[in-house]
């Protein structure tokens, strides 16, 4: 049975924690990696530098890295969205992507804290509930990040109630 784990991480251990979670998740199956803060090109290069094979990762880049509107050839394992402020587009993209990795894959959402910078906390909470329900209906595991910040405490508490497990690292 798939589970949804909320990781609450300290900003100073962010990148090391992300690397570890991606590596561990890929041992179990393919991964959909949603990143709201770092562009795909940076993450691809970084994963290669730390020895993680990104060929089994489908990226959803909602960092806004393609906001310039210039046409480009997109790799087959990445979908670029305008930015983290459009949760409807992100929900649709996640729904389509997790169907590709079902049933052995996982969704890695990085991070709710960044989404809350662009959207109000109530909207992010509703978005998380929708995504969690979708994951459970497809029996796909979820790894959700929340970065430990004083202003995000209420959002993290709300999301914690929806997750199957909460890990503070």
VEXDREN-2710 file (C-alpha; in Angstrom, 1 decimal):
% VEXDREN-2710
k/r/px/py/pz
1/UNK/0.0/0.0/0.0
2/UNK/1.3/3.4/-1.0
3/UNK/1.9/6.0/1.7
4/UNK/2.3/9.7/1.9
5/UNK/5.2/11.0/3.9
6/UNK/5.6/14.7/4.9
7/UNK/9.2/15.6/5.5
8/UNK/9.7/18.8/7.5
9/UNK/13.3/19.8/6.9
10/UNK/15.6/22.6/8.1
11/UNK/16.8/24.9/5.3
12/UNK/20.4/24.2/6.1
13/UNK/20.0/20.5/5.3
14/UNK/17.6/21.0/2.4
15/UNK/19.8/19.9/-0.5
16/UNK/21.4/16.9/1.2
17/UNK/17.9/15.7/2.3
18/UNK/16.4/16.1/-1.2
19/UNK/19.3/14.1/-2.7
20/UNK/18.8/11.3/-0.1
21/UNK/15.0/11.2/-0.7
22/UNK/15.4/11.1/-4.5
23/UNK/18.0/8.3/-4.3
24/UNK/15.9/6.2/-1.9
25/UNK/12.7/6.7/-3.9
26/UNK/14.4/5.7/-7.2
27/UNK/15.3/2.3/-5.6
28/UNK/11.6/1.5/-5.4
29/UNK/10.5/2.8/-8.8
30/UNK/10.2/5.8/-11.1
31/UNK/9.7/9.2/-9.7
32/UNK/7.7/12.4/-10.6
33/UNK/9.7/15.3/-9.1
34/UNK/7.8/18.6/-8.8
35/UNK/10.2/21.5/-8.1
36/UNK/8.9/25.0/-7.4
37/UNK/12.3/26.6/-6.5
38/UNK/15.1/25.3/-8.7
39/UNK/15.0/25.1/-12.5
40/UNK/15.1/21.7/-14.3
41/UNK/18.5/22.5/-15.9
42/UNK/20.0/23.1/-12.4
43/UNK/18.5/20.0/-10.9
44/UNK/19.5/17.8/-13.8
45/UNK/23.1/19.0/-13.5
46/UNK/23.1/18.7/-9.7
47/UNK/21.7/15.1/-9.7
48/UNK/24.4/14.1/-12.1
49/UNK/27.1/15.6/-9.9
50/UNK/25.9/13.6/-6.9
51/UNK/25.6/10.4/-8.9
52/UNK/21.8/10.1/-9.2
53/UNK/20.6/8.8/-12.5
54/UNK/17.8/11.2/-13.5
55/UNK/16.6/9.0/-16.5
56/UNK/13.9/7.5/-14.3
57/UNK/12.7/10.9/-13.0
58/UNK/9.9/12.8/-14.7
59/UNK/10.4/16.5/-13.8
60/UNK/7.6/19.1/-13.4
61/UNK/9.4/22.4/-13.3
62/UNK/7.1/25.1/-11.9
63/UNK/10.0/27.4/-10.9
64/UNK/9.1/29.7/-13.8
65/UNK/12.5/29.0/-15.5
66/UNK/10.8/29.1/-18.9
67/UNK/8.9/32.3/-18.3
68/UNK/10.7/34.1/-21.1
69/UNK/8.4/32.4/-23.6
70/UNK/11.2/31.5/-26.0
71/UNK/10.4/28.3/-27.9
72/UNK/12.8/25.4/-27.0
73/UNK/13.1/21.7/-27.6
74/UNK/11.9/20.2/-24.3
75/UNK/13.4/16.9/-23.1
76/UNK/10.8/14.1/-22.9
77/UNK/11.2/13.7/-19.2
78/UNK/10.3/17.3/-18.2
79/UNK/7.2/19.5/-18.3
80/UNK/7.6/23.2/-17.8
81/UNK/4.9/25.3/-16.1
82/UNK/4.7/29.1/-15.9
83/UNK/5.3/29.2/-12.2
84/UNK/4.2/28.0/-8.8
85/UNK/1.2/30.4/-8.6
86/UNK/-1.1/28.4/-10.8
87/UNK/-2.1/25.4/-8.7
88/UNK/-4.8/24.3/-11.2
89/UNK/-2.2/23.8/-14.0
90/UNK/0.1/22.1/-11.5
91/UNK/-2.7/19.7/-10.3
92/UNK/-3.5/18.7/-13.9
93/UNK/0.2/18.2/-14.7
94/UNK/0.7/16.1/-11.5
95/UNK/-2.4/14.0/-12.3
96/UNK/-1.1/13.1/-15.7
97/UNK/2.4/12.5/-14.6
98/UNK/1.6/10.2/-11.7
99/UNK/-0.5/8.0/-14.0
100/UNK/2.8/7.4/-15.9
101/UNK/4.5/6.0/-12.8
102/UNK/1.6/4.2/-11.2
103/UNK/1.6/1.8/-9.4
104/UNK/5.3/1.4/-8.4
105/UNK/6.3/5.0/-8.7
106/UNK/6.2/8.0/-6.4
107/UNK/5.5/11.7/-6.4
108/UNK/8.0/14.0/-4.8
109/UNK/6.7/17.6/-4.2
110/UNK/9.3/20.1/-3.4
111/UNK/7.9/22.1/-1.6
112/UNK/4.7/23.2/0.0
113/UNK/6.6/26.1/1.7
114/UNK/7.6/27.5/-1.7
115/UNK/4.0/27.1/-3.0
116/UNK/2.8/29.0/0.0
117/UNK/5.0/31.9/-1.0
118/UNK/2.9/32.4/-4.2
119/UNK/-0.5/31.2/-2.9
120/UNK/-2.4/31.7/0.4
121/UNK/-2.0/28.9/2.9
122/UNK/-5.7/27.8/2.7
123/UNK/-5.3/27.3/-1.1
124/UNK/-2.1/25.3/-0.6
125/UNK/-3.8/23.2/2.0
126/UNK/-6.7/22.4/-0.3
127/UNK/-4.2/21.7/-3.1
128/UNK/-2.3/19.2/-0.9
129/UNK/-5.6/17.5/0.1
130/UNK/-6.5/17.1/-3.6
131/UNK/-3.1/15.7/-4.5
132/UNK/-3.0/13.3/-1.5
133/UNK/-6.5/12.0/-2.5
134/UNK/-5.3/11.5/-6.1
135/UNK/-2.2/9.7/-5.0
136/UNK/-4.2/7.3/-2.7
137/UNK/-6.8/6.6/-5.5
138/UNK/-3.9/5.5/-7.8
139/UNK/-2.0/3.8/-5.0
140/UNK/1.1/6.0/-5.7
141/UNK/3.4/7.0/-2.8
142/UNK/4.0/10.6/-2.1
143/UNK/6.9/12.5/-0.5
144/UNK/6.0/16.0/0.3
145/UNK/8.5/18.6/1.6
146/UNK/7.9/21.4/4.0
147/UNK/10.8/23.7/4.9
148/UNK/10.8/24.6/8.6
149/UNK/10.0/28.3/8.9
150/UNK/8.1/30.0/11.7
151/UNK/5.5/31.6/9.2
152/UNK/4.6/28.1/7.8
153/UNK/3.7/26.5/11.1
154/UNK/-0.1/26.5/10.6
155/UNK/0.1/25.2/7.0
156/UNK/2.5/22.4/8.1
157/UNK/0.2/21.4/10.9
158/UNK/-2.8/21.2/8.6
159/UNK/-0.9/19.1/6.0
160/UNK/0.5/16.9/8.8
161/UNK/-3.0/15.7/9.6
162/UNK/-3.4/14.6/6.0
163/UNK/-0.1/12.7/5.7
164/UNK/0.4/9.0/6.7
165/UNK/3.7/9.9/8.4
166/UNK/5.6/13.0/9.4
167/UNK/9.4/13.0/9.6
168/UNK/11.4/15.9/10.9
169/UNK/14.9/16.0/9.6
END
